[in-house]
Amino acid sequence: MFYSMMFAALLAVSAENMFLSAGMGFSRVLRAARSPRGIGPASLFVTFFSFCSSVEGYFIFPLLPAEGEKAAALRPAVLACAAAVTYMAAAFVLKSFFPGFYEKNSRAMQLSAINTAVLAIPYVQNSKGFGLAQSAGFALGSGLAFFIASALAAGGAPSCENPDMPKAFRGLPASLIYVGILSMGLAGFTGGPAF
């Protein structure tokens, strides 16, 4: 059980970092790179919401229809509602018991809940046939992947604002080129045909 959980976490770290968070939470990675102090809390929130959505997905998917138009409409709606309930419960607990932490990190919490893997993780676990331990491992690996991607993006952020660079490439265009080059470099570690 522990082995399968760690294998799923390794899969998430390698697969998600191959494309720097696989598009899940990419804008949050770039925002975290601008404020390196926020990488830790944002990574914790991504891990928490990914873990909760993986557990919710594990128990919800068997209850929903598997095929047809009804399934195509019902599954995302039910998972989005479950993610919303999780966010509201977490916000209530933090605001009630840790108001200072909540005030300081509420924006990161909102963005992590909405703009990350809260809906993608249940679909990944369902398509791969993950059990509960593997789903939890994949969610924990997703949080680690977010942390690594944010740290790598933060390392290159100062170079993307270089005044010697043409003005048209400064900022976001340079960040996208930097992330693209990192993604191609990380793709070499996966060992499979990525493209």
Salt bridges, closest charged atoms under 4 A:
none
